[in-house]
Amino acid sequence: MILVGSVGLGGCATKGFVREQIATVNTRIDGMDGRLRTVEGTSGQALTQAQAAAGQAQQNAQRIDQINGRVDGLDQQMQQQQQRQQRRPRG
């Protein structure tokens, strides 16, 4: 009878042991939670910077298109002026 009782109690954990294990796990969870918040903050900052860079790139592309249009217009004017000069009689 005593043997059966000791075998039955040998598999049970004490409340103190369980609390200690839970405290250890909770500490690890809290640490991971802190790291996760840091990663979320960093990724949020990276996303904001990437969006700002994309917006700036789009503005730059629009300005380049405008400048290309101006250069094309000046090129056409220059070609027309050269053609006029070639048509003038020399003399």
PDB file of N, CA, C and O in Angstrom:
ATOM      1  N   MET A   1       0.816  -1.180   0.000  1.00  0.00           N
ATOM      2  CA  MET A   1       0.000   0.000   0.000  1.00  0.00           C
ATOM      3  C   MET A   1       0.866   1.252   0.000  1.00  0.00           C
ATOM      4  O   MET A   1       0.567   2.208  -0.716  1.00  0.00           O
ATOM      5  N   ILE A   2       1.914   1.261   0.777  1.00  0.00           N
ATOM      6  CA  ILE A   2       2.813   2.408   0.821  1.00  0.00           C
ATOM      7  C   ILE A   2       3.531   2.548  -0.518  1.00  0.00           C
ATOM      8  O   ILE A   2       3.750   3.665  -0.986  1.00  0.00           O
ATOM      9  N   LEU A   3       3.887   1.464  -1.118  1.00  0.00           N
ATOM     10  CA  LEU A   3       4.557   1.486  -2.408  1.00  0.00           C
ATOM     11  C   LEU A   3       3.660   2.101  -3.464  1.00  0.00           C
ATOM     12  O   LEU A   3       4.134   2.889  -4.282  1.00  0.00           O
ATOM     13  N   VAL A   4       2.409   1.772  -3.471  1.00  0.00           N
ATOM     14  CA  VAL A   4       1.457   2.319  -4.439  1.00  0.00           C
ATOM     15  C   VAL A   4       1.305   3.814  -4.219  1.00  0.00           C
ATOM     16  O   VAL A   4       1.235   4.567  -5.189  1.00  0.00           O
ATOM     17  N   GLY A   5       1.254   4.256  -2.998  1.00  0.00           N
ATOM     18  CA  GLY A   5       1.124   5.679  -2.678  1.00  0.00           C
ATOM     19  C   GLY A   5       2.342   6.476  -3.101  1.00  0.00           C
ATOM     20  O   GLY A   5       2.205   7.593  -3.600  1.00  0.00           O
ATOM     21  N   SER A   6       3.524   5.929  -2.913  1.00  0.00           N
ATOM     22  CA  SER A   6       4.734   6.657  -3.287  1.00  0.00           C
ATOM     23  C   SER A   6       4.879   6.746  -4.805  1.00  0.00           C
ATOM     24  O   SER A   6       5.383   7.746  -5.317  1.00  0.00           O
ATOM     25  N   VAL A   7       4.451   5.726  -5.522  1.00  0.00           N
ATOM     26  CA  VAL A   7       4.490   5.765  -6.985  1.00  0.00           C
ATOM     27  C   VAL A   7       3.498   6.803  -7.485  1.00  0.00           C
ATOM     28  O   VAL A   7       3.787   7.528  -8.437  1.00  0.00           O
ATOM     29  N   GLY A   8       2.358   6.882  -6.868  1.00  0.00           N
ATOM     30  CA  GLY A   8       1.345   7.855  -7.266  1.00  0.00           C
ATOM     31  C   GLY A   8       1.801   9.276  -7.008  1.00  0.00           C
ATOM     32  O   GLY A   8       1.499  10.166  -7.803  1.00  0.00           O
ATOM     33  N   LEU A   9       2.509   9.514  -5.937  1.00  0.00           N
ATOM     34  CA  LEU A   9       2.974  10.858  -5.619  1.00  0.00           C
ATOM     35  C   LEU A   9       4.231  11.237  -6.397  1.00  0.00           C
ATOM     36  O   LEU A   9       4.506  12.423  -6.578  1.00  0.00           O
ATOM     37  N   GLY A  10       4.977  10.276  -6.848  1.00  0.00           N
ATOM     38  CA  GLY A  10       6.220  10.549  -7.564  1.00  0.00           C
ATOM     39  C   GLY A  10       5.987  11.267  -8.880  1.00  0.00           C
ATOM     40  O   GLY A  10       6.877  11.986  -9.336  1.00  0.00           O
ATOM     41  N   GLY A  11       4.857  11.108  -9.500  1.00  0.00           N
ATOM     42  CA  GLY A  11       4.578  11.740 -10.783  1.00  0.00           C
ATOM     43  C   GLY A  11       3.945  13.106 -10.647  1.00  0.00           C
ATOM     44  O   GLY A  11       3.753  13.785 -11.656  1.00  0.00           O
ATOM     45  N   CYS A  12       3.619  13.531  -9.467  1.00  0.00           N
ATOM     46  CA  CYS A  12       2.952  14.819  -9.269  1.00  0.00           C
ATOM     47  C   CYS A  12       3.985  15.907  -9.018  1.00  0.00           C
ATOM     48  O   CYS A  12       4.971  15.688  -8.315  1.00  0.00           O
ATOM     49  N   ALA A  13       3.759  17.051  -9.583  1.00  0.00           N
ATOM     50  CA  ALA A  13       4.633  18.196  -9.341  1.00  0.00           C
ATOM     51  C   ALA A  13       4.029  19.037  -8.233  1.00  0.00           C
ATOM     52  O   ALA A  13       2.810  19.121  -8.087  1.00  0.00           O
ATOM     53  N   THR A  14       4.894  19.651  -7.466  1.00  0.00           N
ATOM     54  CA  THR A  14       4.388  20.503  -6.389  1.00  0.00           C
ATOM     55  C   THR A  14       3.935  21.837  -6.973  1.00  0.00           C
ATOM     56  O   THR A  14       4.343  22.218  -8.070  1.00  0.00           O
ATOM     57  N   LYS A  15       3.096  22.530  -6.236  1.00  0.00           N
ATOM     58  CA  LYS A  15       2.609  23.828  -6.691  1.00  0.00           C
ATOM     59  C   LYS A  15       3.769  24.806  -6.863  1.00  0.00           C
ATOM     60  O   LYS A  15       3.790  25.607  -7.797  1.00  0.00           O
ATOM     61  N   GLY A  16       4.719  24.726  -5.956  1.00  0.00           N
ATOM     62  CA  GLY A  16       5.887  25.616  -6.041  1.00  0.00           C
ATOM     63  C   GLY A  16       6.690  25.379  -7.306  1.00  0.00           C
ATOM     64  O   GLY A  16       7.114  26.328  -7.966  1.00  0.00           O
ATOM     65  N   PHE A  17       6.899  24.111  -7.644  1.00  0.00           N
ATOM     66  CA  PHE A  17       7.643  23.773  -8.853  1.00  0.00           C
ATOM     67  C   PHE A  17       6.915  24.286 -10.083  1.00  0.00           C
ATOM     68  O   PHE A  17       7.525  24.876 -10.975  1.00  0.00           O
ATOM     69  N   VAL A  18       5.614  24.061 -10.126  1.00  0.00           N
ATOM     70  CA  VAL A  18       4.814  24.508 -11.275  1.00  0.00           C
ATOM     71  C   VAL A  18       4.873  26.025 -11.390  1.00  0.00           C
ATOM     72  O   VAL A  18       5.049  26.554 -12.488  1.00  0.00           O
ATOM     73  N   ARG A  19       4.729  26.728 -10.280  1.00  0.00           N
ATOM     74  CA  ARG A  19       4.788  28.197 -10.298  1.00  0.00           C
ATOM     75  C   ARG A  19       6.158  28.686 -10.778  1.00  0.00           C
ATOM     76  O   ARG A  19       6.258  29.657 -11.527  1.00  0.00           O
ATOM     77  N   GLU A  20       7.192  28.004 -10.338  1.00  0.00           N
ATOM     78  CA  GLU A  20       8.547  28.370 -10.753  1.00  0.00           C
ATOM     79  C   GLU A  20       8.720  28.192 -12.260  1.00  0.00           C
ATOM     80  O   GLU A  20       9.289  29.047 -12.937  1.00  0.00           O
ATOM     81  N   GLN A  21       8.224  27.078 -12.768  1.00  0.00           N
ATOM     82  CA  GLN A  21       8.324  26.819 -14.204  1.00  0.00           C
ATOM     83  C   GLN A  21       7.505  27.830 -15.006  1.00  0.00           C
ATOM     84  O   GLN A  21       7.948  28.320 -16.045  1.00  0.00           O
ATOM     85  N   ILE A  22       6.318  28.131 -14.516  1.00  0.00           N
ATOM     86  CA  ILE A  22       5.461  29.106 -15.197  1.00  0.00           C
ATOM     87  C   ILE A  22       6.119  30.484 -15.180  1.00  0.00           C
ATOM     88  O   ILE A  22       6.075  31.205 -16.176  1.00  0.00           O
ATOM     89  N   ALA A  23       6.725  30.850 -14.060  1.00  0.00           N
ATOM     90  CA  ALA A  23       7.412  32.141 -13.964  1.00  0.00           C
ATOM     91  C   ALA A  23       8.560  32.222 -14.965  1.00  0.00           C
ATOM     92  O   ALA A  23       8.769  33.259 -15.595  1.00  0.00           O
ATOM     93  N   THR A  24       9.296  31.134 -15.107  1.00  0.00           N
ATOM     94  CA  THR A  24      10.396  31.098 -16.073  1.00  0.00           C
ATOM     95  C   THR A  24       9.876  31.275 -17.493  1.00  0.00           C
ATOM     96  O   THR A  24      10.430  32.041 -18.281  1.00  0.00           O
ATOM     97  N   VAL A  25       8.813  30.559 -17.803  1.00  0.00           N
ATOM     98  CA  VAL A  25       8.219  30.659 -19.143  1.00  0.00           C
ATOM     99  C   VAL A  25       7.674  32.070 -19.372  1.00  0.00           C
ATOM    100  O   VAL A  25       7.859  32.636 -20.449  1.00  0.00           O
ATOM    101  N   ASN A  26       7.009  32.638 -18.373  1.00  0.00           N
ATOM    102  CA  ASN A  26       6.468  33.989 -18.509  1.00  0.00           C
ATOM    103  C   ASN A  26       7.574  35.018 -18.730  1.00  0.00           C
ATOM    104  O   ASN A  26       7.400  35.965 -19.496  1.00  0.00           O
ATOM    105  N   THR A  27       8.699  34.834 -18.064  1.00  0.00           N
ATOM    106  CA  THR A  27       9.836  35.735 -18.254  1.00  0.00           C
ATOM    107  C   THR A  27      10.340  35.659 -19.689  1.00  0.00           C
ATOM    108  O   THR A  27      10.639  36.679 -20.310  1.00  0.00           O
ATOM    109  N   ARG A  28      10.429  34.455 -20.198  1.00  0.00           N
ATOM    110  CA  ARG A  28      10.864  34.278 -21.591  1.00  0.00           C
ATOM    111  C   ARG A  28       9.862  34.901 -22.550  1.00  0.00           C
ATOM    112  O   ARG A  28      10.253  35.536 -23.530  1.00  0.00           O
ATOM    113  N   ILE A  29       8.580  34.727 -22.278  1.00  0.00           N
ATOM    114  CA  ILE A  29       7.537  35.307 -23.129  1.00  0.00           C
ATOM    115  C   ILE A  29       7.625  36.829 -23.107  1.00  0.00           C
ATOM    116  O   ILE A  29       7.516  37.476 -24.149  1.00  0.00           O
ATOM    117  N   ASP A  30       7.824  37.402 -21.918  1.00  0.00           N
ATOM    118  CA  ASP A  30       7.945  38.856 -21.806  1.00  0.00           C
ATOM    119  C   ASP A  30       9.139  39.373 -22.609  1.00  0.00           C
ATOM    120  O   ASP A  30       9.053  40.410 -23.267  1.00  0.00           O
ATOM    121  N   GLY A  31      10.243  38.648 -22.549  1.00  0.00           N
ATOM    122  CA  GLY A  31      11.424  39.029 -23.327  1.00  0.00           C
ATOM    123  C   GLY A  31      11.161  38.975 -24.818  1.00  0.00           C
ATOM    124  O   GLY A  31      11.556  39.874 -25.560  1.00  0.00           O
ATOM    125  N   MET A  32      10.497  37.924 -25.253  1.00  0.00           N
ATOM    126  CA  MET A  32      10.163  37.790 -26.668  1.00  0.00           C
ATOM    127  C   MET A  32       9.173  38.869 -27.093  1.00  0.00           C
ATOM    128  O   MET A  32       9.250  39.383 -28.209  1.00  0.00           O
ATOM    129  N   ASP A  33       8.255  39.207 -26.212  1.00  0.00           N
ATOM    130  CA  ASP A  33       7.278  40.249 -26.507  1.00  0.00           C
ATOM    131  C   ASP A  33       7.986  41.586 -26.708  1.00  0.00           C
ATOM    132  O   ASP A  33       7.646  42.344 -27.616  1.00  0.00           O
ATOM    133  N   GLY A  34       8.961  41.868 -25.866  1.00  0.00           N
ATOM    134  CA  GLY A  34       9.740  43.103 -26.012  1.00  0.00           C
ATOM    135  C   GLY A  34      10.501  43.137 -27.323  1.00  0.00           C
ATOM    136  O   GLY A  34      10.533  44.160 -28.007  1.00  0.00           O
ATOM    137  N   ARG A  35      11.107  42.025 -27.666  1.00  0.00           N
ATOM    138  CA  ARG A  35      11.832  41.950 -28.941  1.00  0.00           C
ATOM    139  C   ARG A  35      10.882  42.112 -30.117  1.00  0.00           C
ATOM    140  O   ARG A  35      11.207  42.785 -31.094  1.00  0.00           O
ATOM    141  N   LEU A  36       9.717  41.500 -30.025  1.00  0.00           N
ATOM    142  CA  LEU A  36       8.728  41.610 -31.094  1.00  0.00           C
ATOM    143  C   LEU A  36       8.293  43.061 -31.283  1.00  0.00           C
ATOM    144  O   LEU A  36       8.153  43.525 -32.414  1.00  0.00           O
ATOM    145  N   ARG A  37       8.082  43.767 -30.193  1.00  0.00           N
ATOM    146  CA  ARG A  37       7.705  45.185 -30.291  1.00  0.00           C
ATOM    147  C   ARG A  37       8.815  45.995 -30.952  1.00  0.00           C
ATOM    148  O   ARG A  37       8.543  46.893 -31.749  1.00  0.00           O
ATOM    149  N   THR A  38      10.055  45.679 -30.622  1.00  0.00           N
ATOM    150  CA  THR A  38      11.185  46.371 -31.245  1.00  0.00           C
ATOM    151  C   THR A  38      11.206  46.114 -32.745  1.00  0.00           C
ATOM    152  O   THR A  38      11.395  47.036 -33.539  1.00  0.00           O
ATOM    153  N   VAL A  39      11.013  44.864 -33.125  1.00  0.00           N
ATOM    154  CA  VAL A  39      11.000  44.510 -34.548  1.00  0.00           C
ATOM    155  C   VAL A  39       9.835  45.196 -35.254  1.00  0.00           C
ATOM    156  O   VAL A  39       9.996  45.701 -36.365  1.00  0.00           O
ATOM    157  N   GLU A  40       8.676  45.216 -34.627  1.00  0.00           N
ATOM    158  CA  GLU A  40       7.522  45.886 -35.227  1.00  0.00           C
ATOM    159  C   GLU A  40       7.802  47.367 -35.421  1.00  0.00           C
ATOM    160  O   GLU A  40       7.451  47.935 -36.455  1.00  0.00           O
ATOM    161  N   GLY A  41       8.429  47.995 -34.439  1.00  0.00           N
ATOM    162  CA  GLY A  41       8.766  49.413 -34.559  1.00  0.00           C
ATOM    163  C   GLY A  41       9.754  49.665 -35.678  1.00  0.00           C
ATOM    164  O   GLY A  41       9.597  50.601 -36.462  1.00  0.00           O
ATOM    165  N   THR A  42      10.768  48.826 -35.747  1.00  0.00           N
ATOM    166  CA  THR A  42      11.777  48.968 -36.790  1.00  0.00           C
ATOM    167  C   THR A  42      11.173  48.740 -38.169  1.00  0.00           C
ATOM    168  O   THR A  42      11.466  49.484 -39.105  1.00  0.00           O
ATOM    169  N   SER A  43      10.341  47.729 -38.298  1.00  0.00           N
ATOM    170  CA  SER A  43       9.725  47.462 -39.599  1.00  0.00           C
ATOM    171  C   SER A  43       8.763  48.580 -39.982  1.00  0.00           C
ATOM    172  O   SER A  43       8.639  48.915 -41.160  1.00  0.00           O
ATOM    173  N   GLY A  44       8.090  49.152 -39.007  1.00  0.00           N
ATOM    174  CA  GLY A  44       7.202  50.285 -39.289  1.00  0.00           C
ATOM    175  C   GLY A  44       7.985  51.489 -39.788  1.00  0.00           C
ATOM    176  O   GLY A  44       7.555  52.172 -40.718  1.00  0.00           O
ATOM    177  N   GLN A  45       9.137  51.750 -39.172  1.00  0.00           N
ATOM    178  CA  GLN A  45       9.988  52.852 -39.621  1.00  0.00           C
ATOM    179  C   GLN A  45      10.514  52.592 -41.027  1.00  0.00           C
ATOM    180  O   GLN A  45      10.559  53.499 -41.858  1.00  0.00           O
ATOM    181  N   ALA A  46      10.906  51.362 -41.284  1.00  0.00           N
ATOM    182  CA  ALA A  46      11.420  51.007 -42.607  1.00  0.00           C
ATOM    183  C   ALA A  46      10.336  51.180 -43.664  1.00  0.00           C
ATOM    184  O   ALA A  46      10.609  51.662 -44.763  1.00  0.00           O
ATOM    185  N   LEU A  47       9.114  50.790 -43.339  1.00  0.00           N
ATOM    186  CA  LEU A  47       8.003  50.949 -44.276  1.00  0.00           C
ATOM    187  C   LEU A  47       7.750  52.423 -44.557  1.00  0.00           C
ATOM    188  O   LEU A  47       7.542  52.808 -45.708  1.00  0.00           O
ATOM    189  N   THR A  48       7.767  53.243 -43.526  1.00  0.00           N
ATOM    190  CA  THR A  48       7.557  54.680 -43.700  1.00  0.00           C
ATOM    191  C   THR A  48       8.642  55.284 -44.586  1.00  0.00           C
ATOM    192  O   THR A  48       8.353  56.088 -45.473  1.00  0.00           O
ATOM    193  N   GLN A  49       9.884  54.896 -44.344  1.00  0.00           N
ATOM    194  CA  GLN A  49      10.989  55.410 -45.154  1.00  0.00           C
ATOM    195  C   GLN A  49      10.883  54.935 -46.602  1.00  0.00           C
ATOM    196  O   GLN A  49      11.157  55.697 -47.529  1.00  0.00           O
ATOM    197  N   ALA A  50      10.490  53.690 -46.791  1.00  0.00           N
ATOM    198  CA  ALA A  50      10.343  53.157 -48.146  1.00  0.00           C
ATOM    199  C   ALA A  50       9.228  53.884 -48.893  1.00  0.00           C
ATOM    200  O   ALA A  50       9.369  54.187 -50.077  1.00  0.00           O
ATOM    201  N   GLN A  51       8.129  54.163 -48.212  1.00  0.00           N
ATOM    202  CA  GLN A  51       7.032  54.882 -48.846  1.00  0.00           C
ATOM    203  C   GLN A  51       7.452  56.305 -49.204  1.00  0.00           C
ATOM    204  O   GLN A  51       7.096  56.809 -50.270  1.00  0.00           O
ATOM    205  N   ALA A  52       8.203  56.948 -48.323  1.00  0.00           N
ATOM    206  CA  ALA A  52       8.692  58.297 -48.611  1.00  0.00           C
ATOM    207  C   ALA A  52       9.644  58.279 -49.807  1.00  0.00           C
ATOM    208  O   ALA A  52       9.585  59.160 -50.665  1.00  0.00           O
ATOM    209  N   ALA A  53      10.510  57.286 -49.862  1.00  0.00           N
ATOM    210  CA  ALA A  53      11.446  57.168 -50.982  1.00  0.00           C
ATOM    211  C   ALA A  53      10.700  56.915 -52.289  1.00  0.00           C
ATOM    212  O   ALA A  53      11.072  57.455 -53.331  1.00  0.00           O
ATOM    213  N   ALA A  54       9.657  56.104 -52.239  1.00  0.00           N
ATOM    214  CA  ALA A  54       8.865  55.841 -53.444  1.00  0.00           C
ATOM    215  C   ALA A  54       8.178  57.119 -53.917  1.00  0.00           C
ATOM    216  O   ALA A  54       8.122  57.392 -55.116  1.00  0.00           O
ATOM    217  N   GLY A  55       7.662  57.893 -52.979  1.00  0.00           N
ATOM    218  CA  GLY A  55       7.036  59.164 -53.340  1.00  0.00           C
ATOM    219  C   GLY A  55       8.037  60.126 -53.956  1.00  0.00           C
ATOM    220  O   GLY A  55       7.736  60.796 -54.944  1.00  0.00           O
ATOM    221  N   GLN A  56       9.223  60.193 -53.374  1.00  0.00           N
ATOM    222  CA  GLN A  56      10.266  61.065 -53.913  1.00  0.00           C
ATOM    223  C   GLN A  56      10.696  60.599 -55.299  1.00  0.00           C
ATOM    224  O   GLN A  56      10.925  61.422 -56.185  1.00  0.00           O
ATOM    225  N   ALA A  57      10.805  59.304 -55.491  1.00  0.00           N
ATOM    226  CA  ALA A  57      11.174  58.763 -56.802  1.00  0.00           C
ATOM    227  C   ALA A  57      10.121  59.119 -57.846  1.00  0.00           C
ATOM    228  O   ALA A  57      10.460  59.439 -58.985  1.00  0.00           O
ATOM    229  N   GLN A  58       8.862  59.065 -57.467  1.00  0.00           N
ATOM    230  CA  GLN A  58       7.790  59.415 -58.398  1.00  0.00           C
ATOM    231  C   GLN A  58       7.869  60.903 -58.766  1.00  0.00           C
ATOM    232  O   GLN A  58       7.697  61.265 -59.929  1.00  0.00           O
ATOM    233  N   GLN A  59       8.127  61.754 -57.780  1.00  0.00           N
ATOM    234  CA  GLN A  59       8.279  63.184 -58.061  1.00  0.00           C
ATOM    235  C   GLN A  59       9.470  63.434 -58.979  1.00  0.00           C
ATOM    236  O   GLN A  59       9.392  64.246 -59.901  1.00  0.00           O
ATOM    237  N   ASN A  60      10.563  62.738 -58.727  1.00  0.00           N
ATOM    238  CA  ASN A  60      11.746  62.884 -59.572  1.00  0.00           C
ATOM    239  C   ASN A  60      11.454  62.446 -61.002  1.00  0.00           C
ATOM    240  O   ASN A  60      11.895  63.089 -61.954  1.00  0.00           O
ATOM    241  N   ALA A  61      10.718  61.364 -61.152  1.00  0.00           N
ATOM    242  CA  ALA A  61      10.366  60.881 -62.489  1.00  0.00           C
ATOM    243  C   ALA A  61       9.506  61.912 -63.222  1.00  0.00           C
ATOM    244  O   ALA A  61       9.684  62.132 -64.420  1.00  0.00           O
ATOM    245  N   GLN A  62       8.583  62.538 -62.510  1.00  0.00           N
ATOM    246  CA  GLN A  62       7.745  63.565 -63.131  1.00  0.00           C
ATOM    247  C   GLN A  62       8.583  64.764 -63.567  1.00  0.00           C
ATOM    248  O   GLN A  62       8.375  65.314 -64.648  1.00  0.00           O
ATOM    249  N   ARG A  63       9.523  65.164 -62.727  1.00  0.00           N
ATOM    250  CA  ARG A  63      10.391  66.292 -63.093  1.00  0.00           C
ATOM    251  C   ARG A  63      11.265  65.940 -64.292  1.00  0.00           C
ATOM    252  O   ARG A  63      11.494  66.781 -65.162  1.00  0.00           O
ATOM    253  N   ILE A  64      11.747  64.723 -64.341  1.00  0.00           N
ATOM    254  CA  ILE A  64      12.560  64.288 -65.484  1.00  0.00           C
ATOM    255  C   ILE A  64      11.727  64.332 -66.756  1.00  0.00           C
ATOM    256  O   ILE A  64      12.208  64.771 -67.800  1.00  0.00           O
ATOM    257  N   ASP A  65      10.475  63.878 -66.674  1.00  0.00           N
ATOM    258  CA  ASP A  65       9.593  63.936 -67.842  1.00  0.00           C
ATOM    259  C   ASP A  65       9.397  65.378 -68.303  1.00  0.00           C
ATOM    260  O   ASP A  65       9.407  65.652 -69.503  1.00  0.00           O
ATOM    261  N   GLN A  66       9.221  66.300 -67.360  1.00  0.00           N
ATOM    262  CA  GLN A  66       9.060  67.710 -67.715  1.00  0.00           C
ATOM    263  C   GLN A  66      10.317  68.254 -68.387  1.00  0.00           C
ATOM    264  O   GLN A  66      10.241  68.961 -69.392  1.00  0.00           O
ATOM    265  N   ILE A  67      11.458  67.917 -67.825  1.00  0.00           N
ATOM    266  CA  ILE A  67      12.724  68.393 -68.392  1.00  0.00           C
ATOM    267  C   ILE A  67      12.940  67.797 -69.775  1.00  0.00           C
ATOM    268  O   ILE A  67      13.405  68.492 -70.679  1.00  0.00           O
ATOM    269  N   ASN A  68      12.611  66.527 -69.956  1.00  0.00           N
ATOM    270  CA  ASN A  68      12.736  65.900 -71.274  1.00  0.00           C
ATOM    271  C   ASN A  68      11.871  66.625 -72.295  1.00  0.00           C
ATOM    272  O   ASN A  68      12.290  66.840 -73.432  1.00  0.00           O
ATOM    273  N   GLY A  69      10.660  67.001 -71.887  1.00  0.00           N
ATOM    274  CA  GLY A  69       9.778  67.752 -72.786  1.00  0.00           C
ATOM    275  C   GLY A  69      10.387  69.087 -73.179  1.00  0.00           C
ATOM    276  O   GLY A  69      10.310  69.489 -74.340  1.00  0.00           O
ATOM    277  N   ARG A  70      10.987  69.771 -72.228  1.00  0.00           N
ATOM    278  CA  ARG A  70      11.631  71.056 -72.526  1.00  0.00           C
ATOM    279  C   ARG A  70      12.817  70.870 -73.469  1.00  0.00           C
ATOM    280  O   ARG A  70      12.992  71.634 -74.418  1.00  0.00           O
ATOM    281  N   VAL A  71      13.620  69.859 -73.202  1.00  0.00           N
ATOM    282  CA  VAL A  71      14.785  69.586 -74.050  1.00  0.00           C
ATOM    283  C   VAL A  71      14.328  69.241 -75.462  1.00  0.00           C
ATOM    284  O   VAL A  71      14.924  69.708 -76.433  1.00  0.00           O
ATOM    285  N   ASP A  72      13.287  68.438 -75.592  1.00  0.00           N
ATOM    286  CA  ASP A  72      12.762  68.095 -76.916  1.00  0.00           C
ATOM    287  C   ASP A  72      12.291  69.351 -77.644  1.00  0.00           C
ATOM    288  O   ASP A  72      12.541  69.511 -78.838  1.00  0.00           O
ATOM    289  N   GLY A  73      11.611  70.242 -76.924  1.00  0.00           N
ATOM    290  CA  GLY A  73      11.149  71.492 -77.530  1.00  0.00           C
ATOM    291  C   GLY A  73      12.310  72.356 -77.990  1.00  0.00           C
ATOM    292  O   GLY A  73      12.269  72.916 -79.085  1.00  0.00           O
ATOM    293  N   LEU A  74      13.339  72.470 -77.171  1.00  0.00           N
ATOM    294  CA  LEU A  74      14.521  73.245 -77.555  1.00  0.00           C
ATOM    295  C   LEU A  74      15.236  72.609 -78.739  1.00  0.00           C
ATOM    296  O   LEU A  74      15.731  73.315 -79.618  1.00  0.00           O
ATOM    297  N   ASP A  75      15.293  71.299 -78.767  1.00  0.00           N
ATOM    298  CA  ASP A  75      15.929  70.582 -79.872  1.00  0.00           C
ATOM    299  C   ASP A  75      15.188  70.858 -81.175  1.00  0.00           C
ATOM    300  O   ASP A  75      15.813  71.084 -82.211  1.00  0.00           O
ATOM    301  N   GLN A  76      13.874  70.840 -81.124  1.00  0.00           N
ATOM    302  CA  GLN A  76      13.078  71.130 -82.322  1.00  0.00           C
ATOM    303  C   GLN A  76      13.311  72.561 -82.793  1.00  0.00           C
ATOM    304  O   GLN A  76      13.463  72.806 -83.990  1.00  0.00           O
ATOM    305  N   GLN A  77      13.338  73.496 -81.865  1.00  0.00           N
ATOM    306  CA  GLN A  77      13.582  74.893 -82.231  1.00  0.00           C
ATOM    307  C   GLN A  77      14.956  75.052 -82.872  1.00  0.00           C
ATOM    308  O   GLN A  77      15.105  75.783 -83.851  1.00  0.00           O
ATOM    309  N   MET A  78      15.934  74.389 -82.337  1.00  0.00           N
ATOM    310  CA  MET A  78      17.284  74.474 -82.868  1.00  0.00           C
ATOM    311  C   MET A  78      17.347  73.885 -84.281  1.00  0.00           C
ATOM    312  O   MET A  78      17.991  74.453 -85.164  1.00  0.00           O
ATOM    313  N   GLN A  79      16.685  72.758 -84.490  1.00  0.00           N
ATOM    314  CA  GLN A  79      16.668  72.140 -85.814  1.00  0.00           C
ATOM    315  C   GLN A  79      15.959  73.039 -86.824  1.00  0.00           C
ATOM    316  O   GLN A  79      16.408  73.170 -87.963  1.00  0.00           O
ATOM    317  N   GLN A  80      14.862  73.652 -86.412  1.00  0.00           N
ATOM    318  CA  GLN A  80      14.140  74.558 -87.306  1.00  0.00           C
ATOM    319  C   GLN A  80      15.005  75.759 -87.671  1.00  0.00           C
ATOM    320  O   GLN A  80      15.018  76.193 -88.823  1.00  0.00           O
ATOM    321  N   GLN A  81      15.717  76.287 -86.703  1.00  0.00           N
ATOM    322  CA  GLN A  81      16.580  77.430 -86.960  1.00  0.00           C
ATOM    323  C   GLN A  81      17.711  77.041 -87.905  1.00  0.00           C
ATOM    324  O   GLN A  81      18.071  77.821 -88.786  1.00  0.00           O
ATOM    325  N   GLN A  82      18.270  75.863 -87.739  1.00  0.00           N
ATOM    326  CA  GLN A  82      19.334  75.398 -88.629  1.00  0.00           C
ATOM    327  C   GLN A  82      18.804  75.223 -90.048  1.00  0.00           C
ATOM    328  O   GLN A  82      19.489  75.555 -91.016  1.00  0.00           O
ATOM    329  N   GLN A  83      17.588  74.704 -90.172  1.00  0.00           N
ATOM    330  CA  GLN A  83      16.987  74.524 -91.495  1.00  0.00           C
ATOM    331  C   GLN A  83      16.748  75.873 -92.166  1.00  0.00           C
ATOM    332  O   GLN A  83      16.957  76.010 -93.372  1.00  0.00           O
ATOM    333  N   ARG A  84      16.312  76.867 -91.397  1.00  0.00           N
ATOM    334  CA  ARG A  84      16.095  78.204 -91.955  1.00  0.00           C
ATOM    335  C   ARG A  84      17.412  78.796 -92.447  1.00  0.00           C
ATOM    336  O   ARG A  84      17.470  79.416 -93.509  1.00  0.00           O
ATOM    337  N   GLN A  85      18.464  78.596 -91.662  1.00  0.00           N
ATOM    338  CA  GLN A  85      19.760  79.138 -92.055  1.00  0.00           C
ATOM    339  C   GLN A  85      20.280  78.462 -93.314  1.00  0.00           C
ATOM    340  O   GLN A  85      20.941  79.107 -94.128  1.00  0.00           O
ATOM    341  N   GLN A  86      20.002  77.194 -93.488  1.00  0.00           N
ATOM    342  CA  GLN A  86      20.456  76.469 -94.671  1.00  0.00           C
ATOM    343  C   GLN A  86      19.676  76.907 -95.907  1.00  0.00           C
ATOM    344  O   GLN A  86      20.214  76.860 -97.013  1.00  0.00           O
ATOM    345  N   ARG A  87      18.445  77.326 -95.752  1.00  0.00           N
ATOM    346  CA  ARG A  87      17.604  77.727 -96.882  1.00  0.00           C
ATOM    347  C   ARG A  87      17.910  79.152 -97.344  1.00  0.00           C
ATOM    348  O   ARG A  87      17.622  79.494 -98.491  1.00  0.00           O
ATOM    349  N   ARG A  88      18.470  79.968 -96.503  1.00  0.00           N
ATOM    350  CA  ARG A  88      18.769  81.348 -96.872  1.00  0.00           C
ATOM    351  C   ARG A  88      19.824  81.370 -97.972  1.00  0.00           C
ATOM    352  O   ARG A  88      20.797  80.616 -97.955  1.00  0.00           O
ATOM    353  N   PRO A  89      19.602  82.219 -98.877  1.00  0.00           N
ATOM    354  CA  PRO A  89      20.644  82.346 -99.918  1.00  0.00           C
ATOM    355  C   PRO A  89      21.890  83.004 -99.335  1.00  0.00           C
ATOM    356  O   PRO A  89      21.816  83.953 -98.555  1.00  0.00           O
ATOM    357  N   ARG A  90      22.991  82.486 -99.727  1.00  0.00           N
ATOM    358  CA  ARG A  90      24.254  83.021 -99.220  1.00  0.00           C
ATOM    359  C   ARG A  90      24.756  84.052-100.223  1.00  0.00           C
ATOM    360  O   ARG A  90      24.778  83.840-101.435  1.00  0.00           O
ATOM    361  N   GLY A  91      25.121  85.074 -99.697  1.00  0.00           N
ATOM    362  CA  GLY A  91      25.623  85.905-100.671  1.00  0.00           C
ATOM    363  C   GLY A  91      26.099  87.191-100.523  1.00  0.00           C
ATOM    364  O   GLY A  91      26.519  87.811-101.500  1.00  0.00           O
TER     365      GLY A  91
END
